[in-house]
Amino acid sequence: MQTQYNASGKAIITLSQTVTSPVKHSVISDFKEITKVRLSVSVVFSSLAGYLLGVETVDYTTLILLAFGGFFMVGASNAFNQIIEKDLDALMDRTKDRPIPAGRMSVTTAFIIASLFTILGIAILYSINPQTAMFGAISIFLYTCAYTPLKTKTPLAVFVGAIPGAIPFMLGWVAATNNFGVEPGTLFAIQFFWQFPHFWAIGWFLFEDYKKGGFFMLPTGKQDKGTAVQTIMYTIWTILVSIVPAFGFTGRLYLTPISAIIVFLLGLGMLYYAIQLYKKMTVVAAKQLMLASVSYITLLQIVYVLDKFIR
């Protein structure tokens, strides 16, 4: 028998002789993999939350355009990423079965998809307003041309990657207002700081696999106390930035005291798991922090939106 862990870190006992069914692939599943549909949907969710926070009256046409434009934007970034990293993906267990390294999709096909998604994404976002399209284009450029090549060079790649990763929440506000100011800047800051504990948790529990591809994802390059301390510090920064709108310094972006308390308590939950990573230094603790971080940012965005429309 052998011990494995599910997504929540819970131990599962399985027989070593267990035969696993081969994964079935199709054109649709490969398309979903090359564009990372689930990740794209989560990014669209952030964009729509930002739009609802910024808009005075909901325009459902704009809402739909933002959803599709955001989806194409993220899909393009992911496809370009997998083209660039195809040889490194083949070295890692997590990625070796992706369409390109597995030989099910050619680089040319992936490039056509990425290029088409880029054109469609920017065009759709431009139909909302030029600023939205500009930020969408910046996101694709930074993710593809800066973050992706830096991943094998320096742990600072996470800092660079946090910039395009933080744009979607802000993008929704810009789509709603055609304006960039303190409000979308605050939304950007929330998602920017959040990404450090989130991706360092992922970098921790995938450390050995990332090492096969030569990726530097942890701030110290190691699964050590230094990385754990920085994870705690950035979690604290995330919590503090997330409650700033309750103090009236962020223009039209406001959070009532009750909602601020809820967001703060959610943050303490995430901080608990960051501290547990420091104490235990285990893969299981890192997975738990990752799941807590996803729950935190999702629930935060829901609380922000509900707070606006209920108060």
TORGUTOR-319966 format. One record per atom (N, C-alpha, C, O): x, y, z. Coordinates in steps of 0.05 Angstrom, whole numbers, padded with zeros to 5 digits, always signed. Each point is the difference from the previous one (the first is absolute). Layout:
BEGIN
XYZ...
REM end
This chain:
BEGIN
+00017-00024+00000-00017+00024+00000+00017+00025+00000+00024-00001+00008-00035+00023-00017+00014+00026+00001-00019+00022+00009-00024-00002-00004+00036+00023+00015-00016+00022+00009+00001+00023-00020+00022+00007-00009-00045+00004+00002-00001+00023-00018-00017+00021+00014-00012-00005+00021+00010+00028-00033-00016+00022+00012-00018+00011-00021+00007+00004-00023-00032+00002+00032-00018+00013-00019+00005+00030+00001+00018+00010+00013-00035+00006-00028+00004+00029-00002-00001+00014+00026+00013+00021+00003-00027-00031+00016-00002+00013+00026+00022-00009+00019+00001+00009+00023+00016-00026-00032+00022-00010+00016-00007-00024+00017+00017-00008+00016-00041-00003-00019-00008-00023+00016+00013-00025-00010+00001-00005-00025+00010-00011+00043+00014-00024-00009-00020-00021-00010-00022-00004+00011+00031-00010-00033-00016-00021-00011+00018-00024-00003+00022+00002-00010-00031-00026+00018+00016-00024-00003-00010-00015-00025-00023-00005-00003+00043-00001-00014-00007-00014-00025+00018-00024-00003+00022+00000+00011-00030-00020-00027+00017-00023-00006+00020+00008-00021-00008+00012-00020+00033-00020+00023+00020+00007-00019-00005-00013-00027+00009+00010-00021-00024-00033+00020-00005-00014-00025-00024+00011-00014-00008-00010-00022-00005+00030+00034-00025+00010-00013+00006+00010-00028+00018+00015-00004-00034-00024-00015+00003+00008-00027-00018+00024-00006-00024-00001+00005+00036+00023-00014-00016+00024-00005-00008+00000-00029+00015-00008-00018-00039+00017+00013-00011+00002-00027+00015+00021-00016+00006+00022+00011+00001-00027-00036+00014+00020-00015-00018+00025-00005-00024-00002-00003+00037+00025+00004-00015+00025-00004-00008+00002-00029+00016-00003-00018-00041+00008+00013-00010+00003-00027+00002+00029-00009-00008+00019+00015+00019-00015-00038+00003+00027-00011-00017+00004-00025-00004-00019-00015-00004+00043+00011-00015+00007-00024+00008+00027-00009+00015+00014+00014-00024-00006-00037+00007+00027-00010-00010+00021+00020+00013+00020+00005-00037-00025+00006-00011+00020+00018+00016+00001+00026+00005+00021+00011+00002-00045+00000+00015+00000+00025+00028+00013-00004+00010+00013+00018+00002-00018-00041+00026+00013-00006-00003+00030-00003+00018+00015+00008-00039-00006-00020-00006+00028-00003-00003+00013+00028+00010+00022+00005-00024-00036+00012-00005+00010+00027+00027+00001+00016+00004+00018+00016+00014-00037-00022+00025-00002+00014+00019+00022-00010+00014+00013+00016-00013-00008-00042+00019+00020-00011-00008+00028+00008+00017+00017+00002-00043-00013+00003-00009+00027+00008-00006+00002+00030-00007+00021+00010+00010-00044+00004-00005-00001+00029-00028+00012+00007-00001+00021+00013-00019-00034-00023-00027+00011+00003-00008+00006+00028-00012+00021+00006+00018-00039+00013-00008+00004+00028+00014+00025+00012-00013+00016+00014+00038-00012-00020+00014+00024+00009-00012+00025-00014-00004+00020+00013-00002-00023-00038-00012+00023-00015-00026+00008+00012-00006+00024+00003-00010-00044+00005-00027+00006+00012+00004+00015+00027-00015+00018+00006+00035-00026+00010+00005+00013+00026+00008+00029-00004-00007+00017+00015+00023-00012-00037+00008+00027-00006-00023+00017-00009-00003+00023+00008-00015-00035-00024-00024+00014-00009-00017+00007+00025-00011+00022+00000+00009-00040+00019-00015+00006+00025+00011+00025+00013-00016+00017+00009+00043-00014-00007+00012+00023+00012-00007+00026-00016-00006+00020+00012+00007-00022-00038-00006+00023-00017-00029+00009+00004-00005+00023+00001-00013-00043-00001-00029+00007+00004-00005+00012+00027-00016+00019+00003+00030-00028+00018-00002+00011+00027+00009+00029-00001-00013+00018+00012+00035-00012-00025+00010+00027-00002-00019+00018-00015-00003+00023+00007-00009-00034-00028-00020+00015-00015-00024+00008+00017-00009+00023+00000-00001-00042+00015-00024+00005+00017+00007+00020+00021-00018+00015+00008+00042-00014+00002+00008+00019+00020+00002+00028-00012-00006+00020+00014+00013-00018-00039+00004+00027-00012-00024+00012-00014-00001+00024-00003-00018-00041-00005-00022+00010-00017-00022+00013+00017-00004-00008+00023-00008+00028-00035-00024+00012+00012-00025-00015-00006-00016-00006+00017+00013+00000-00043-00022-00016-00010+00011-00023-00017+00015+00006-00019-00022-00030+00025+00011-00023-00015-00009+00000-00029-00024+00001-00006+00044-00001-00012-00005-00003-00029+00007-00029-00006+00023-00008-00001-00043-00008-00005+00005-00029-00004+00016-00006-00025+00013-00020-00002-00015+00038-00018+00016-00004-00024+00029+00003+00006+00017-00016-00008-00010+00037+00024+00028+00004+00009+00009-00023+00017+00023-00009-00002-00041-00001+00019+00007-00022+00018+00008-00025-00017+00019-00013+00007-00035+00008-00027+00006-00024-00018+00026+00005-00015+00016-00019-00003-00012+00043-00008+00024+00006-00015+00025-00003+00018+00020-00011-00008-00023+00020+00033+00023-00002+00019+00006-00029+00006+00023-00008+00002-00044-00008+00001+00004-00029+00006+00015-00014-00023+00019-00014+00004-00028+00019-00029+00013-00012-00023+00027+00011-00005+00019-00015-00006-00016+00042+00008+00026+00012-00004+00020-00010+00021+00023-00005-00007-00031+00003+00032+00018-00009+00021+00008-00030-00005+00023-00007+00005-00043-00009-00013+00005-00028-00005+00021-00003-00023+00019-00016+00003-00022+00031-00024+00019-00002-00023+00027+00010+00009+00021-00011-00009-00020+00031+00025+00025+00012+00009+00016-00021+00016+00024-00003-00005-00037-00010+00024+00014-00020+00016+00007-00025-00016+00022-00011+00003-00040+00003-00020+00005-00023-00017+00024+00004-00018+00016-00018-00004-00014+00042-00007+00023+00006-00017+00026-00001+00016+00020-00012-00010-00020+00023+00033+00025+00000+00017+00008-00028+00007+00024-00007-00001-00043-00010+00007+00006-00028+00007+00010-00016-00024+00018-00017+00003-00029+00022-00026+00008-00015-00024+00029+00009-00008+00016-00018-00006-00011+00044+00007+00028+00009-00006+00019-00012+00020+00022-00008-00007-00030+00007+00033+00017-00011+00021+00007-00029-00006+00023-00008+00003-00042-00008-00012+00005-00028-00004+00016-00005-00026+00014-00020-00002-00015+00039-00016+00018-00002-00024+00029+00005+00008+00018-00016-00007-00014+00037+00023+00027+00007+00008+00012-00022+00018+00024-00006-00002-00040-00006+00020+00010-00019+00019-00004-00029-00008+00001-00017+00017-00006+00012-00042-00007-00027-00008+00022-00021+00007-00007-00022+00008+00032+00030-00011+00022-00019+00006+00003-00004+00031+00005-00023+00009-00009+00044+00006+00001-00003+00029-00024-00014+00011+00002-00015+00019-00025+00019-00031-00025-00014+00008+00004-00030-00003-00011-00016+00016+00026+00007-00036+00004-00028-00004+00016-00013+00022+00000-00025+00003+00014+00041+00013+00017-00011+00022-00015-00003+00026+00010-00015+00018-00033+00028-00015-00014+00000+00025-00025-00018+00000-00014-00001-00020+00010-00014+00041-00023-00018+00002-00026+00016-00003-00019-00010-00012+00018+00034+00023-00025+00015+00000-00008+00009-00028-00024+00005-00005+00043-00001-00012-00005+00012-00026+00007-00017-00025-00006+00008-00022+00018-00031+00027+00010-00016-00023-00022-00010-00018+00004-00008-00023-00029+00007+00033-00022-00010-00016-00016+00023-00013-00022-00005-00010+00032+00029+00012-00013+00022-00014+00001-00005-00030+00017-00015-00010-00035+00027-00006-00002-00007-00028+00025+00002-00017+00006-00017-00016+00011+00038+00021+00024+00004-00017+00022-00020+00007+00009-00014-00017+00000+00012+00043+00021-00019+00006-00009-00029-00005+00017-00017-00005-00043+00011+00008-00009-00027-00005-00003-00006-00030-00006-00023-00007+00009+00043-00010-00001-00004-00028-00028-00001-00012-00004-00007-00024-00017+00015+00039-00027+00000-00010-00007+00026-00015-00020+00001-00014+00036+00020+00018-00005+00025-00013+00026+00012-00009+00020-00001+00015-00019+00011-00039+00024+00012-00011+00004+00029+00011-00020+00012+00009+00044-00003-00010+00006+00028+00008-00015+00019-00018-00010+00021+00010+00008-00027-00035-00014+00017-00019-00029+00003+00007-00011+00023+00000-00002-00045+00007-00028+00001+00008-00004+00017+00025-00018+00016+00002+00036-00021+00018-00002+00015+00025+00005+00030-00005-00013+00017+00012+00032-00011-00030+00006+00028-00006-00024+00014-00014-00006+00023+00005-00008-00038-00022-00024+00012-00013-00021+00006+00021-00013+00021-00001+00009-00040+00019-00020+00004+00022+00008+00024+00017-00017+00017+00005+00042-00015+00003+00010+00022+00017-00003+00026-00015-00009+00020+00012+00016-00019-00037-00002+00025-00016-00029+00009-00004-00006+00023+00003-00011-00043-00009-00028+00006-00004-00013+00011+00026-00015+00019+00000+00022-00032+00022-00011+00008+00026+00010+00029+00007-00015+00016+00011+00040-00011-00018+00011+00027+00006-00015+00021-00016-00008+00021+00012+00004-00026-00037-00015+00020-00017-00028+00003+00009-00010+00023+00003-00004-00045+00002-00027+00001+00009-00003+00014+00027-00017+00017+00005+00035-00024+00014-00001+00011+00027+00004+00030+00000-00016+00015+00012+00037-00006-00026+00005+00029-00001-00022+00015-00014-00008+00022+00008-00002-00033-00030-00021+00013-00016-00026+00002+00017-00013+00021-00001+00007-00042+00015-00025+00001+00016+00003+00020+00023-00018+00015+00006+00041-00016+00007+00005+00019+00022+00001+00029-00010-00009+00019+00014+00019-00015-00038+00001+00027-00012-00028+00010-00006-00006+00024+00002-00012-00042-00008-00028+00008-00005-00013+00011+00025-00020+00014-00001+00030-00022+00024-00010+00011+00026+00012+00028+00004-00015+00019+00002+00041-00017-00002+00014+00026-00001+00030-00006-00004+00010-00021+00006+00005+00041-00016+00028-00004-00007+00018-00007+00024+00018-00016-00002-00024+00027+00026+00016-00005+00023-00001-00030+00008+00020-00012+00008-00044+00001-00010-00003-00028+00007+00016-00018-00019+00013-00018+00009-00013+00025-00035+00016-00015-00019+00029+00003+00005+00016-00019-00003-00007+00043+00011+00028+00005+00006+00010-00017+00023+00021-00013-00002-00037+00012+00024+00008-00016+00022+00000-00030-00007+00016-00016+00010-00035+00008-00027-00001-00028-00008+00025-00007-00016+00011-00022+00004-00003+00040-00022+00024-00005-00016+00025-00001+00017+00018-00016-00004-00016+00034+00024+00022+00000+00018+00002-00026+00015+00022-00011+00005-00045+00001+00003-00001-00025+00015+00011-00023-00017+00017-00016+00010-00025+00013-00034+00010-00021-00018+00030+00003-00004+00014-00020+00001-00006+00045-00006+00029+00004-00006+00017-00007+00024+00020-00014-00003-00027+00023+00027+00016-00005+00024+00001-00030+00007+00020-00010+00007-00043-00003-00010-00001-00028+00007+00017-00017-00019+00014-00018+00008-00016+00025-00034+00014-00016-00020+00029+00008-00003+00017-00018-00002-00011+00043+00001+00027+00009-00007+00018+00007+00024+00024+00003-00003-00036-00001+00027+00016+00006+00024-00001-00023+00020+00020-00012+00007-00044+00006+00003-00004-00020+00021+00010-00028-00010+00015-00013+00014-00024+00005-00037+00006-00028-00009+00030-00004-00003+00010-00020+00011+00005+00037-00025+00029-00006-00002+00015+00004+00026+00021-00012+00004-00031+00029+00015+00014+00004+00025-00003-00023+00020+00015-00002+00019-00034-00015-00024-00006-00022+00019+00025-00019+00003+00003-00012+00021+00013+00011-00041+00024-00018+00002+00025+00016+00007+00022-00010+00001-00026+00036+00004+00023+00018+00005+00002+00009+00029+00022+00001+00012-00045+00007+00000+00000+00012+00026-00026-00003+00014-00021-00001-00013+00021+00000+00040-00025-00001+00015-00016+00026-00003-00024+00000+00007+00036+00021-00017-00014+00025-00004-00021-00002-00022-00016+00018-00004+00016-00041-00010-00021-00005-00020-00027+00001+00012-00019+00009-00013+00016-00018+00038-00026+00001+00014-00009+00029+00003-00024+00006-00003+00043+00012+00009-00007+00029+00002-00010+00010-00027-00021+00014-00001+00035-00020-00020-00008+00009-00027-00027-00012-00008-00017+00013-00010+00014-00039+00016-00025-00014-00007-00024+00010+00016-00023-00002-00009+00028+00013+00032-00021+00011+00017-00013+00025-00013-00023+00006+00007+00037+00007-00024-00011+00024-00013-00022-00007-00020-00023+00010+00003+00028-00027-00023-00023-00008-00017-00021-00016+00015-00024+00001-00007+00032-00015+00028-00019-00015+00016-00019+00017+00016-00022-00008+00006+00031+00033+00000-00017+00018+00015-00017+00018-00017-00018+00014+00010+00022-00014-00036-00014+00018-00018-00030-00006-00002-00016+00019+00000+00007-00044-00001-00029-00006-00004-00019+00014+00019-00020+00011-00009+00026-00012+00035-00018+00013+00020-00003+00030-00006-00022+00011+00001+00045+00001-00007+00001+00028-00007-00013+00005-00027-00014+00021-00004+00017-00040-00015-00010+00004-00027-00030+00004-00001-00010+00015-00016-00004-00029+00034-00029+00003+00001-00009+00028+00006-00018+00010-00012+00032+00002+00032-00006+00028+00007+00005+00019-00023-00016+00018-00006+00038-00022-00008+00007+00017-00023-00020-00004-00022-00007+00020-00014-00003-00044+00010-00020-00005-00020-00026+00014+00007-00014+00009-00018+00008-00006+00043-00025+00012+00009+00002+00031-00001-00020+00013-00004+00044-00002+00008+00002+00029+00004+00017+00014-00022-00001+00024-00002+00016-00040-00013+00019+00012-00019+00020+00019+00014+00008+00020-00011-00001-00028+00035+00018+00017+00016+00017-00017+00018-00009-00019+00012+00035+00027-00009+00017-00013+00019+00007+00020+00022+00011+00021-00006-00017-00028+00030+00006+00017+00023+00005-00016+00025+00009-00023-00002-00015+00034+00025+00006-00013+00025-00016-00025+00004+00009-00019+00012-00034+00019-00022-00017-00024+00003+00010-00025-00014+00005-00020+00013+00000+00021-00039+00011-00023-00013+00029-00006+00009+00009-00023+00000+00005+00044+00009+00027-00004+00011-00001-00017+00025+00018-00017+00005-00038+00022+00012-00004-00016+00024-00007-00029-00006+00011-00018+00012-00028+00014-00031-00008-00027-00008+00025-00015-00011+00004-00023+00005+00012+00038-00020+00025-00012-00011+00018-00008+00024+00011-00022-00001-00008+00039+00021+00018-00005+00022-00009-00025+00016+00017-00016+00009-00043+00014-00005-00010-00024+00014+00008-00026-00013+00011-00018+00013-00016+00017-00039+00006-00025-00014+00030-00003-00005+00009-00023-00002+00005+00045+00001+00029-00002-00003+00014-00013+00024+00014-00019-00003-00020+00030+00027+00012-00011+00024-00009-00029+00005+00015-00016+00011-00040+00010-00017-00012-00026+00005+00015-00022-00015+00003-00023+00009+00008+00030-00033+00012-00020-00017+00026-00012+00012+00007-00023-00007+00006+00038+00024+00026-00010+00011-00004-00025+00018+00012-00021-00005-00029+00023+00025-00005-00025+00016-00013-00022-00016+00006-00023+00004-00023+00031-00023-00013-00020-00016+00020-00016-00017+00000-00024+00000+00017+00038-00015+00018-00013-00018+00024-00012+00015+00012-00020-00010-00004+00031+00032+00021-00013+00016-00009-00026+00012+00015-00019+00003-00041+00018+00004-00011-00025+00010+00001-00021-00022+00007-00023+00005-00015+00031-00030+00002-00019-00022+00029-00008-00006+00006-00023-00004+00011+00043+00004+00029-00005-00004+00012-00019+00021+00018-00015-00006-00030+00016+00030+00010-00017+00021-00008-00029-00005+00017-00018+00001-00043+00012-00005-00008-00028-00003+00007-00012-00027-00002-00024-00003+00009+00041-00016+00009-00010-00026+00030+00004-00004+00010+00000-00022+00004+00004+00044+00028+00008-00001+00017-00020-00016+00015+00008-00017-00018-00034+00023+00016-00020-00014-00006-00001-00029+00018-00004-00017-00043+00006+00010-00008+00000-00029+00010+00025-00014+00010-00002-00022-00013+00025+00035+00010+00025-00012+00031-00002-00005+00010+00011-00019+00004-00024+00038+00029-00002-00002+00008-00015-00025+00021+00006-00012-00037-00026+00004+00006-00015-00025+00000+00018-00024+00015-00004-00019-00033+00025+00019-00001+00018-00022+00018+00024+00003+00002+00017-00017+00012-00015+00040+00018+00022+00005-00014+00026+00007+00011+00022-00005-00035-00024+00018-00015+00024+00007+00007+00009+00028+00002-00016+00019+00001+00042-00015+00005+00012+00026-00025+00015+00009-00005+00022-00008-00010-00035+00026-00026+00011+00008-00001+00010+00029-00017+00015+00007+00036-00025+00009+00000+00008+00028+00020+00023+00005+00021+00000-00013-00027+00019+00030+00017+00024+00003+00029-00006+00008+00018+00015-00009-00014-00035+00025+00028-00007+00007+00011-00023-00017+00023-00007+00002-00040-00004-00019+00008-00022-00017-00002-00027+00015+00007-00021-00011-00017+00022+00036+00000-00024+00017-00027-00002+00015-00013+00020+00004+00007-00044+00005-00023-00004+00018+00011+00004+00029+00004-00019+00015+00000+00044-00008+00013+00006+00026-00016+00020+00016-00021+00010-00009+00031-00003+00032-00013+00019+00018-00001+00028-00013-00020+00014+00004+00040-00007-00019+00000+00026-00014-00024+00003-00018-00013+00021+00000+00008-00042-00016-00024+00001-00018-00025+00001+00016-00019+00015-00007+00017-00031+00029-00024+00000+00016-00005+00027+00014-00023+00009+00002+00044+00004+00007-00003+00027+00012-00010+00020-00020-00018+00016+00006+00029-00016-00030-00009+00019-00020-00029-00006-00008-00015+00019-00006+00007-00044+00006-00027-00007-00006-00019+00012+00021-00021+00010-00006+00029-00011+00032-00016+00012+00021-00001+00030-00003-00022+00012+00002+00044+00001-00008+00001+00029-00003-00018+00009-00023-00015+00020+00003+00016-00033-00025-00017+00008-00023-00030-00006+00005-00017+00014-00011+00012-00034+00027-00028-00005+00008-00010+00023+00017-00023+00008-00003+00039+00001+00021-00008+00023+00017-00004+00025-00017-00020+00014+00004+00037-00009-00023-00003+00023-00018-00027-00003-00016-00014+00020-00003+00008-00044-00005-00025-00005-00015-00024+00008+00017-00018+00013-00009+00019-00022+00034-00023+00006+00019-00003+00030+00004-00022+00010-00001+00045+00003+00006-00001+00029+00005-00011+00016-00024-00017+00017+00003+00027-00024-00027-00009+00014-00024-00030-00005-00005-00014+00017-00009+00005-00041+00016-00028-00008-00005-00020+00015+00016-00023+00002-00008+00031+00009+00031-00019+00015+00017+00004+00030-00002-00015+00015+00013+00034-00006-00029+00004+00029-00003-00025+00015-00009-00005+00022+00010-00011-00034-00029-00025+00015-00008-00019+00006+00022-00018+00017-00004+00020-00029+00027-00018+00005+00022+00006+00027+00014-00016+00010+00015+00040+00001-00021+00008+00025+00013-00004+00025-00016+00007+00022+00008-00020-00025-00032-00008+00023-00015+00022+00014-00016-00003+00023-00007+00025-00038+00002+00022+00012-00015+00000-00007-00029+00018+00008-00015-00037-00024+00006+00001-00011-00027-00023+00009-00018-00011-00016-00015+00003+00041+00017-00020+00011-00017-00027-00014+00001-00011-00004+00022+00001-00004-00045-00026-00014-00001+00001-00029+00009-00021-00012+00004+00045+00002-00002+00003-00028+00010-00001+00001+00030+00019+00008+00013-00042-00017-00002-00004+00001+00029-00010-00027+00010-00014-00014-00013+00023+00008+00038-00008-00024+00013-00012+00007+00027+00013+00014+00016-00037-00024-00010-00012+00006+00026+00016-00014+00022+00013-00020-00005-00015+00030+00030+00015-00013+00022-00006-00030+00004+00018-00015+00005-00044+00008-00009-00007-00028+00004+00014-00018-00021+00011-00021+00006-00011+00031-00031+00013-00015-00021+00030-00001+00003+00013-00020-00006-00002+00042+00016+00028+00001+00006+00008-00020+00021+00021-00013-00003-00037+00010+00023+00005-00020+00021-00001-00029-00012+00017-00017+00006-00036+00013-00024-00002-00027-00013+00025-00005-00016+00011-00022+00001-00003+00042-00017+00024-00003-00017+00025-00005+00018+00017-00016-00006-00016+00031+00028+00023-00003+00019+00001-00028+00012+00021-00012+00002-00045+00001+00005-00001-00027+00012+00008-00021-00022+00013-00019+00007-00022+00024-00031+00008-00018-00022+00031+00000-00003+00012-00020-00005-00001+00044+00008+00029+00003-00002+00014-00014+00022+00022-00012-00004-00033+00013+00028+00012-00014+00023+00000-00030-00005+00019-00015+00008-00040+00005-00022+00000-00029-00007+00022-00007-00018+00013-00021+00003-00008+00038-00023+00023-00004-00018+00026+00002+00014+00019-00015-00005-00017+00034+00024+00025+00004+00015+00006-00024+00018+00023-00008+00003-00044-00004+00007+00003-00024+00017+00015-00022-00016+00018-00013+00011-00026+00009-00036+00012-00021-00016+00029+00008-00009+00017-00017-00003-00012+00043+00000+00027+00009-00005+00018-00005+00023+00023-00008-00003-00033+00012+00028+00015-00006+00024+00004-00030+00003+00022-00009+00009-00042-00007-00016+00003-00029+00001+00022-00009-00019+00014-00019+00006-00011+00032-00029+00021-00007-00018+00027+00005+00013+00019-00016-00003-00017+00038+00017+00025+00007+00014+00006-00021+00022+00023-00008+00004-00043-00001+00010+00004-00019+00022+00006-00028-00010+00017-00013+00011-00032+00004-00032+00002-00027-00008+00020-00005-00024+00012-00021-00002-00010+00041-00015+00019-00002-00023-00006-00024-00017+00019-00014-00009-00044+00008+00004-00007-00025-00015-00016+00007-00025-00010+00022-00004+00010-00041-00014-00015+00002-00025-00030+00003+00006-00014+00015-00013+00005-00031+00032-00029+00001+00008-00008+00028+00009-00021+00010-00007+00038+00002+00024-00005+00027+00010-00001+00020-00023-00016+00019+00000+00034-00022-00020+00000+00018-00023-00025-00003-00016-00011+00020-00010+00001-00045+00006-00025-00004-00015-00023+00013+00015-00018+00011-00013+00018-00013+00039-00022+00012+00016+00000+00030-00003-00021+00013-00001+00045-00001+00001+00002+00029-00004-00009+00008-00028-00014+00020-00002+00021-00035-00018-00009+00006-00027-00031+00000-00002-00011+00018-00011-00001-00039+00023-00029-00001-00001-00013+00023+00016-00020+00011-00008+00032-00004+00031-00009+00022+00016+00002+00026-00015-00018+00017+00002+00039-00014-00017+00004+00025-00015-00021+00003-00022-00010+00022-00005+00004-00044-00009-00021+00001-00021-00027+00007+00013-00015+00016-00011+00009-00028+00033-00025+00006+00014-00001+00029+00008-00021+00013-00002+00044-00003+00012+00001+00028+00010-00007+00020-00023-00017+00017+00004+00031-00019-00026-00003+00020-00021-00028-00002-00012-00012+00020-00008+00001-00044+00006-00027-00004-00011-00021+00012+00018-00017+00015-00009+00019-00022+00035-00020+00010+00019+00003+00031+00004-00020+00014+00004+00045-00004-00005+00004+00029+00002-00015+00014-00022-00013+00020+00005+00016-00029-00029-00013+00013-00023-00031-00001+00003-00014+00019-00007+00004-00042+00017-00029-00002+00004-00009+00019+00021-00021+00013-00003+00036-00011+00025-00007+00018+00022+00000+00029-00010-00018+00016+00007+00039-00008-00022+00002+00027-00010-00025+00007-00017-00012+00021+00003+00004-00039-00021-00022+00005-00018-00026+00001+00016-00017+00018-00004+00013-00037+00021-00025-00001+00016-00002+00025+00018-00021+00012+00003+00044-00003+00008+00000+00024+00017-00010+00024-00016-00014+00017+00011+00023-00015-00036-00008+00023-00016-00030+00000-00005-00013+00021+00002+00002-00044-00009-00028-00001-00009-00020-00003+00023-00024+00005-00004+00033-00013+00027-00018-00003+00023-00001+00025+00017-00021+00006+00011+00043+00008-00008+00000+00023+00019-00018+00023-00010-00002+00021+00014
REM end
